[in-house]
Amino acid sequence: MLPAQVDPTVLNKERLYLNDGLKSLYVKAKMQCFSGWGLT
């Protein structure tokens, strides 16, 4: 549970950071798959 006094802007920044991290992981995995298939 998050404390009630957390600043929503901080939460939004953390959510954006998490989303960016997941996207970059997805892109890296996709690039590895493509290079494994010899498509790059």
N, CA, C and O atoms as a Tripos MOL2 file, in Angstrom:
@<TRIPOS>MOLECULE
protein
  160   159    40     0     0
PROTEIN
NO_CHARGES

@<TRIPOS>ATOM
      1 N           0.8460   -1.2070    0.0000 N.3       1 MET1
      2 CA          0.0000    0.0000    0.0000 C.3       1 MET1
      3 C           0.8770    1.2520    0.0000 C.2       1 MET1
      4 O           1.8810    1.3230    0.7080 O.2       1 MET1
      5 N           0.4810    2.2270   -0.8010 N.am      2 LEU2
      6 CA          1.2170    3.4820   -0.8490 C.3       2 LEU2
      7 C           0.7120    4.4170    0.2310 C.2       2 LEU2
      8 O          -0.4820    4.4310    0.5300 O.2       2 LEU2
      9 N           1.5990    5.1950    0.8180 N.am      3 PRO3
     10 CA          1.1410    6.2020    1.7760 C.3       3 PRO3
     11 C           0.2520    7.2330    1.0890 C.2       3 PRO3
     12 O           0.4300    7.5450   -0.0880 O.2       3 PRO3
     13 N          -0.7090    7.7530    1.8480 N.am      4 ALA4
     14 CA         -1.7030    8.6510    1.2520 C.3       4 ALA4
     15 C          -1.0930    9.9800    0.8300 C.2       4 ALA4
     16 O          -1.6580   10.6690   -0.0190 O.2       4 ALA4
     17 N           0.0540   10.3560    1.4070 N.am      5 GLN5
     18 CA          0.5980   11.6780    1.1290 C.3       5 GLN5
     19 C           1.5750   11.6800   -0.0430 C.2       5 GLN5
     20 O           2.3000   12.6570   -0.2330 O.2       5 GLN5
     21 N           1.6100   10.6130   -0.8270 N.am      6 VAL6
     22 CA          2.5300   10.5930   -1.9700 C.3       6 VAL6
     23 C           2.0560   11.5940   -3.0270 C.2       6 VAL6
     24 O           0.8700   11.6720   -3.3460 O.2       6 VAL6
     25 N           3.0030   12.3470   -3.5530 N.am      7 ASP7
     26 CA          2.6780   13.3390   -4.5790 C.3       7 ASP7
     27 C           2.3160   12.6220   -5.8830 C.2       7 ASP7
     28 O           3.0950   11.8010   -6.3670 O.2       7 ASP7
     29 N           1.1520   12.9190   -6.4550 N.am      8 PRO8
     30 CA          0.7610   12.2200   -7.6960 C.3       8 PRO8
     31 C           1.7290   12.4580   -8.8480 C.2       8 PRO8
     32 O           1.8500   11.6100   -9.7320 O.2       8 PRO8
     33 N           2.4230   13.6010   -8.8550 N.am      9 THR9
     34 CA          3.3840   13.8190   -9.9390 C.3       9 THR9
     35 C           4.5380   12.8320   -9.8370 C.2       9 THR9
     36 O           5.0600   12.3740  -10.8530 O.2       9 THR9
     37 N           4.9350   12.5070   -8.6140 N.am     10 VAL10
     38 CA          5.9990   11.5180   -8.4300 C.3      10 VAL10
     39 C           5.5150   10.1590   -8.9140 C.2      10 VAL10
     40 O           6.2560    9.4280   -9.5700 O.2      10 VAL10
     41 N           4.2700    9.8230   -8.5900 N.am     11 LEU11
     42 CA          3.7190    8.5460   -9.0490 C.3      11 LEU11
     43 C           3.6940    8.5000  -10.5700 C.2      11 LEU11
     44 O           4.0390    7.4770  -11.1620 O.2      11 LEU11
     45 N           3.2940    9.5860  -11.2040 N.am     12 ASN12
     46 CA          3.2470    9.6050  -12.6600 C.3      12 ASN12
     47 C           4.6390    9.4340  -13.2440 C.2      12 ASN12
     48 O           4.8160    8.7180  -14.2300 O.2      12 ASN12
     49 N           5.6370   10.0920  -12.6380 N.am     13 LYS13
     50 CA          7.0060    9.9400  -13.1390 C.3      13 LYS13
     51 C           7.4620    8.4970  -13.0010 C.2      13 LYS13
     52 O           8.0850    7.9500  -13.9100 O.2      13 LYS13
     53 N           7.1510    7.8760  -11.8620 N.am     14 GLU14
     54 CA          7.5720    6.4820  -11.6880 C.3      14 GLU14
     55 C           6.8670    5.5830  -12.6870 C.2      14 GLU14
     56 O           7.4740    4.6550  -13.2220 O.2      14 GLU14
     57 N           5.5880    5.8490  -12.9470 N.am     15 ARG15
     58 CA          4.8540    5.0190  -13.9010 C.3      15 ARG15
     59 C           5.4460    5.1810  -15.2950 C.2      15 ARG15
     60 O           5.6150    4.2010  -16.0210 O.2      15 ARG15
     61 N           5.7630    6.4260  -15.6710 N.am     16 LEU16
     62 CA          6.3770    6.6460  -16.9770 C.3      16 LEU16
     63 C           7.7210    5.9400  -17.0660 C.2      16 LEU16
     64 O           8.0520    5.3480  -18.0930 O.2      16 LEU16
     65 N           8.4950    6.0050  -15.9850 N.am     17 TYR17
     66 CA          9.8030    5.3530  -15.9730 C.3      17 TYR17
     67 C           9.6460    3.8450  -16.1460 C.2      17 TYR17
     68 O          10.3980    3.2190  -16.8920 O.2      17 TYR17
     69 N           8.6610    3.2640  -15.4500 N.am     18 LEU18
     70 CA          8.4160    1.8250  -15.5840 C.3      18 LEU18
     71 C           8.0150    1.4950  -17.0150 C.2      18 LEU18
     72 O           8.5110    0.5280  -17.5930 O.2      18 LEU18
     73 N           7.1180    2.2970  -17.5900 N.am     19 ASN19
     74 CA          6.6830    2.0290  -18.9570 C.3      19 ASN19
     75 C           7.8550    2.1130  -19.9270 C.2      19 ASN19
     76 O           7.9820    1.2780  -20.8220 O.2      19 ASN19
     77 N           8.7180    3.1270  -19.7520 N.am     20 ASP20
     78 CA          9.8740    3.2560  -20.6400 C.3      20 ASP20
     79 C          10.7970    2.0520  -20.4960 C.2      20 ASP20
     80 O          11.3270    1.5520  -21.4880 O.2      20 ASP20
     81 N          10.9920    1.5840  -19.2620 N.am     21 GLY21
     82 CA         11.8510    0.4320  -19.0440 C.3      21 GLY21
     83 C          11.2960   -0.8100  -19.7160 C.2      21 GLY21
     84 O          12.0380   -1.5780  -20.3280 O.2      21 GLY21
     85 N           9.9730   -1.0080  -19.6000 N.am     22 LEU22
     86 CA          9.3620   -2.1710  -20.2350 C.3      22 LEU22
     87 C           9.4690   -2.0640  -21.7490 C.2      22 LEU22
     88 O           9.7430   -3.0570  -22.4230 O.2      22 LEU22
     89 N           9.2570   -0.8670  -22.2900 N.am     23 LYS23
     90 CA          9.3460   -0.7030  -23.7400 C.3      23 LYS23
     91 C          10.7560   -0.9930  -24.2290 C.2      23 LYS23
     92 O          10.9360   -1.6660  -25.2440 O.2      23 LYS23
     93 N          11.7700   -0.4830  -23.5070 N.am     24 SER24
     94 CA         13.1400   -0.7060  -23.9670 C.3      24 SER24
     95 C          13.5060   -2.1820  -23.8620 C.2      24 SER24
     96 O          14.2250   -2.7080  -24.7120 O.2      24 SER24
     97 N          13.0080   -2.8580  -22.8100 N.am     25 LEU25
     98 CA         13.2550   -4.3030  -22.7060 C.3      25 LEU25
     99 C          12.6130   -5.0270  -23.8810 C.2      25 LEU25
    100 O          13.2230   -5.9210  -24.4690 O.2      25 LEU25
    101 N          11.3880   -4.6480  -24.2250 N.am     26 TYR26
    102 CA         10.6760   -5.2790  -25.3380 C.3      26 TYR26
    103 C          11.4320   -5.0590  -26.6480 C.2      26 TYR26
    104 O          11.5880   -5.9800  -27.4500 O.2      26 TYR26
    105 N          11.9000   -3.8220  -26.8520 N.am     27 VAL27
    106 CA         12.6350   -3.5250  -28.0870 C.3      27 VAL27
    107 C          13.9220   -4.3380  -28.1390 C.2      27 VAL27
    108 O          14.2730   -4.8760  -29.1890 O.2      27 VAL27
    109 N          14.6290   -4.4320  -27.0110 N.am     28 LYS28
    110 CA         15.8810   -5.2040  -27.0010 C.3      28 LYS28
    111 C          15.6070   -6.6700  -27.3150 C.2      28 LYS28
    112 O          16.3390   -7.2880  -28.0880 O.2      28 LYS28
    113 N          14.5560   -7.2270  -26.7180 N.am     29 ALA29
    114 CA         14.2340   -8.6310  -26.9710 C.3      29 ALA29
    115 C          13.8640   -8.8230  -28.4350 C.2      29 ALA29
    116 O          14.2540   -9.8160  -29.0490 O.2      29 ALA29
    117 N          13.1090   -7.8740  -29.0000 N.am     30 LYS30
    118 CA         12.7170   -7.9910  -30.3950 C.3      30 LYS30
    119 C          13.9470   -7.9330  -31.2900 C.2      30 LYS30
    120 O          14.0570   -8.7090  -32.2400 O.2      30 LYS30
    121 N          14.8780   -7.0180  -30.9970 N.am     31 MET31
    122 CA         16.0840   -6.9180  -31.8080 C.3      31 MET31
    123 C          16.9120   -8.2010  -31.7040 C.2      31 MET31
    124 O          17.4860   -8.6540  -32.6940 O.2      31 MET31
    125 N          16.9720   -8.7810  -30.5130 N.am     32 GLN32
    126 CA         17.7250  -10.0270  -30.3530 C.3      32 GLN32
    127 C          17.0730  -11.1450  -31.1650 C.2      32 GLN32
    128 O          17.7680  -11.9460  -31.7910 O.2      32 GLN32
    129 N          15.7390  -11.2010  -31.1580 N.am     33 CYS33
    130 CA         15.0450  -12.2350  -31.9390 C.3      33 CYS33
    131 C          15.3530  -12.0520  -33.4230 C.2      33 CYS33
    132 O          15.6750  -13.0170  -34.1160 O.2      33 CYS33
    133 N          15.2550  -10.8100  -33.9120 N.am     34 PHE34
    134 CA         15.4860  -10.5650  -35.3310 C.3      34 PHE34
    135 C          16.9250  -10.8900  -35.7090 C.2      34 PHE34
    136 O          17.1690  -11.4810  -36.7600 O.2      34 PHE34
    137 N          17.8760  -10.5110  -34.8640 N.am     35 SER35
    138 CA         19.2740  -10.8000  -35.1980 C.3      35 SER35
    139 C          19.5210  -12.3030  -35.1320 C.2      35 SER35
    140 O          20.3660  -12.8210  -35.8620 O.2      35 SER35
    141 N          18.7970  -13.0090  -34.2690 N.am     36 GLY36
    142 CA         18.9150  -14.4610  -34.2030 C.3      36 GLY36
    143 C          18.4010  -15.1140  -35.4730 C.2      36 GLY36
    144 O          18.8840  -16.1720  -35.8780 O.2      36 GLY36
    145 N          17.4040  -14.4690  -36.1110 N.am     37 TRP37
    146 CA         16.8690  -15.0050  -37.3630 C.3      37 TRP37
    147 C          17.6630  -14.5210  -38.5730 C.2      37 TRP37
    148 O          17.3770  -14.9110  -39.7050 O.2      37 TRP37
    149 N          18.6610  -13.6690  -38.3300 N.am     38 GLY38
    150 CA         19.4590  -13.1530  -39.4360 C.3      38 GLY38
    151 C          18.7270  -12.1160  -40.2680 C.2      38 GLY38
    152 O          18.9880  -11.9870  -41.4640 O.2      38 GLY38
    153 N          17.8060  -11.3690  -39.6480 N.am     39 LEU39
    154 CA         17.0250  -10.3900  -40.4060 C.3      39 LEU39
    155 C          17.5820   -8.9840  -40.2760 C.2      39 LEU39
    156 O          17.0270   -8.0530  -40.8600 O.2      39 LEU39
    157 N          18.6670   -8.7990  -39.5250 N.am     40 THR40
    158 CA         19.1850   -7.4360  -39.3680 C.3      40 THR40
    159 C          20.3630   -7.2210  -40.3030 C.2      40 THR40
    160 O          20.9440   -6.1350  -40.3250 O.2      40 THR40
@<TRIPOS>BOND
     1     1     2 1
     2     2     3 1
     3     3     4 2
     4     3     5 am
     5     5     6 1
     6     6     7 1
     7     7     8 2
     8     7     9 am
     9     9    10 1
    10    10    11 1
    11    11    12 2
    12    11    13 am
    13    13    14 1
    14    14    15 1
    15    15    16 2
    16    15    17 am
    17    17    18 1
    18    18    19 1
    19    19    20 2
    20    19    21 am
    21    21    22 1
    22    22    23 1
    23    23    24 2
    24    23    25 am
    25    25    26 1
    26    26    27 1
    27    27    28 2
    28    27    29 am
    29    29    30 1
    30    30    31 1
    31    31    32 2
    32    31    33 am
    33    33    34 1
    34    34    35 1
    35    35    36 2
    36    35    37 am
    37    37    38 1
    38    38    39 1
    39    39    40 2
    40    39    41 am
    41    41    42 1
    42    42    43 1
    43    43    44 2
    44    43    45 am
    45    45    46 1
    46    46    47 1
    47    47    48 2
    48    47    49 am
    49    49    50 1
    50    50    51 1
    51    51    52 2
    52    51    53 am
    53    53    54 1
    54    54    55 1
    55    55    56 2
    56    55    57 am
    57    57    58 1
    58    58    59 1
    59    59    60 2
    60    59    61 am
    61    61    62 1
    62    62    63 1
    63    63    64 2
    64    63    65 am
    65    65    66 1
    66    66    67 1
    67    67    68 2
    68    67    69 am
    69    69    70 1
    70    70    71 1
    71    71    72 2
    72    71    73 am
    73    73    74 1
    74    74    75 1
    75    75    76 2
    76    75    77 am
    77    77    78 1
    78    78    79 1
    79    79    80 2
    80    79    81 am
    81    81    82 1
    82    82    83 1
    83    83    84 2
    84    83    85 am
    85    85    86 1
    86    86    87 1
    87    87    88 2
    88    87    89 am
    89    89    90 1
    90    90    91 1
    91    91    92 2
    92    91    93 am
    93    93    94 1
    94    94    95 1
    95    95    96 2
    96    95    97 am
    97    97    98 1
    98    98    99 1
    99    99   100 2
   100    99   101 am
   101   101   102 1
   102   102   103 1
   103   103   104 2
   104   103   105 am
   105   105   106 1
   106   106   107 1
   107   107   108 2
   108   107   109 am
   109   109   110 1
   110   110   111 1
   111   111   112 2
   112   111   113 am
   113   113   114 1
   114   114   115 1
   115   115   116 2
   116   115   117 am
   117   117   118 1
   118   118   119 1
   119   119   120 2
   120   119   121 am
   121   121   122 1
   122   122   123 1
   123   123   124 2
   124   123   125 am
   125   125   126 1
   126   126   127 1
   127   127   128 2
   128   127   129 am
   129   129   130 1
   130   130   131 1
   131   131   132 2
   132   131   133 am
   133   133   134 1
   134   134   135 1
   135   135   136 2
   136   135   137 am
   137   137   138 1
   138   138   139 1
   139   139   140 2
   140   139   141 am
   141   141   142 1
   142   142   143 1
   143   143   144 2
   144   143   145 am
   145   145   146 1
   146   146   147 1
   147   147   148 2
   148   147   149 am
   149   149   150 1
   150   150   151 1
   151   151   152 2
   152   151   153 am
   153   153   154 1
   154   154   155 1
   155   155   156 2
   156   155   157 am
   157   157   158 1
   158   158   159 1
   159   159   160 2
@<TRIPOS>SUBSTRUCTURE
     1 MET1         2 RESIDUE 1 A MET
     2 LEU2         6 RESIDUE 1 A LEU
     3 PRO3        10 RESIDUE 1 A PRO
     4 ALA4        14 RESIDUE 1 A ALA
     5 GLN5        18 RESIDUE 1 A GLN
     6 VAL6        22 RESIDUE 1 A VAL
     7 ASP7        26 RESIDUE 1 A ASP
     8 PRO8        30 RESIDUE 1 A PRO
     9 THR9        34 RESIDUE 1 A THR
    10 VAL10       38 RESIDUE 1 A VAL
    11 LEU11       42 RESIDUE 1 A LEU
    12 ASN12       46 RESIDUE 1 A ASN
    13 LYS13       50 RESIDUE 1 A LYS
    14 GLU14       54 RESIDUE 1 A GLU
    15 ARG15       58 RESIDUE 1 A ARG
    16 LEU16       62 RESIDUE 1 A LEU
    17 TYR17       66 RESIDUE 1 A TYR
    18 LEU18       70 RESIDUE 1 A LEU
    19 ASN19       74 RESIDUE 1 A ASN
    20 ASP20       78 RESIDUE 1 A ASP
    21 GLY21       82 RESIDUE 1 A GLY
    22 LEU22       86 RESIDUE 1 A LEU
    23 LYS23       90 RESIDUE 1 A LYS
    24 SER24       94 RESIDUE 1 A SER
    25 LEU25       98 RESIDUE 1 A LEU
    26 TYR26      102 RESIDUE 1 A TYR
    27 VAL27      106 RESIDUE 1 A VAL
    28 LYS28      110 RESIDUE 1 A LYS
    29 ALA29      114 RESIDUE 1 A ALA
    30 LYS30      118 RESIDUE 1 A LYS
    31 MET31      122 RESIDUE 1 A MET
    32 GLN32      126 RESIDUE 1 A GLN
    33 CYS33      130 RESIDUE 1 A CYS
    34 PHE34      134 RESIDUE 1 A PHE
    35 SER35      138 RESIDUE 1 A SER
    36 GLY36      142 RESIDUE 1 A GLY
    37 TRP37      146 RESIDUE 1 A TRP
    38 GLY38      150 RESIDUE 1 A GLY
    39 LEU39      154 RESIDUE 1 A LEU
    40 THR40      158 RESIDUE 1 A THR
